[in-house]
Amino acid sequence: TKTQNQLLVIFGASGDLTARKLIPAILNLAKGGHLPENFVVLGASRSSWSDEEFRKNVITESKHLKEKLVDEDKKFIAEFTARMFYHELSSAEDTDYSKLNKRITQLDSEHDTEGNFIFYLSVPPSAHEMISNNLHKQGLHKEDKGWRRLIVEKPFGYDLKTAKELNATLQRYFKESQIYRIDHYLGKETVQNLLVTRFANSIFEPLWNRNYIHYVEITNAESGGVEKRGGYYDKSGALRDMFQSHLLQIVALIVMEPPLSADAEQIRNEKLKALKSLRIMTDEKTLHENTIRAQYISSVIDGKKVNGYREEEGVDADSTTETYAALKFFVDNWRWADVPFYVRTAKRMPTKVTEVVIHFKSPHHQIFKDSGMDQKDNKLIIRIQPDEGVLIKFGVKVPGQGFKVERANLDFYYSSLTETHVMEAYERLLLDAMQGDPTLYARADEVEAAWAFVDPILDYWKDNEDVRVYGYSAGVWGPENADELIEGIGRWRNPGS
Ligand code: BG6
């Protein structure tokens, strides 16, 4: 697909995400020859920067790029930065937006970007309405000359109610087909590979149901804490920050029925159905027995003190916000009836890892019962990150007399495909939006269905002293109570330990 000439306006251009993810992704796209001939970035933000300062802060002197830039990049960088501009946007006033409009129009005509504009909202959700409204007032949503697209960063709302309001707001000013809600997990190759594993192989899909699958386990662990984002995180927590978005998107890809084709709407229709089939926990008993929240406490790692969550900058000293969440839930449809899903996400774990484990049922009739191997052990492990790949665990005969069965691994690593440059999530997603492909973006109804599942849990946890907030030390796999959740069926697979 050809990428058309275009102008990308980044709102929140002086913020962390721009320097950390967006600009490096755009640079990589440029290096890989994916950008169109005429391409301009216009950063817009409160900071009073000049074009030069913008270029310096996010490229030439950016701590996120410094070590990565090699000498041969220098000439290329000089050409690239010449296409980057900055506009100070100090208020929400019409006059300010009309100045921005003028700047956009001027850059568009000087650089021949043909009226094709992407507006990237890398700003807190409280600013979404104001910016989209202003763009609308300026007529910048109208696609009479070129096309117009709006990329929105999460969080998409704070709960179901606010997510609906946000969707309604955005749809007041832009058509749904112009709105791209970014969930960077969908940009990860290994997440997309869930679709290929299932629907391009006749060895998996026939087994992908309640007849053969015992249970599904998903772990998302980060070794870092909340870093500098305490202020945001304390109002959010693991369930909102990771679960409602990234993890439920992964769940949807595991649960969904085969789409008619790989077309964006077909895939998104099936994902929506999948999300709607998650059993919503309503009564207190179910919520009590199937949800666990916890917080990391201050600990010592390698002789160094690590702050507890409540000591982090921007975090309330008696905060009950969870940095660990584990849930057990069911999916109410034909394919998945009675198959439990165990999903957990947390910060300050022993390692950074995300993986999906499909645990298969043991053979219906076991003839090697006394062989020493637990025959329930067939597993398909999809390593989302790091060591991206797919691992199958299966039984083989131990050479020698009798039938002793041992577990063997069939292991595929993406890194063995050395000739392919695996695009970073943001790189891939930005390129898709530039080309008008929304397949890997979340649709309004999907986001709402995900909130509908998470909302009752948030309500149950909120201000409820009966729901304990367990503590766990940094560097362990969460509170011990989380083991009870999965006991009876198995144990959490703790990758790397
Ligand atoms: C973000 C969350 O969406 O995803 C962060 O807001 C989290 O809290 C991050 O650290 C994890 O992303 P990744 O790609 O590093 O797994």
Boltz pocket constraint, residues with backbone or C-beta under 6 A from the ligand:
constraints:
  - pocket:
      binder: B
      contacts: [[A, 222], [A, 241], [A, 242]]
      max_distance: 6.0
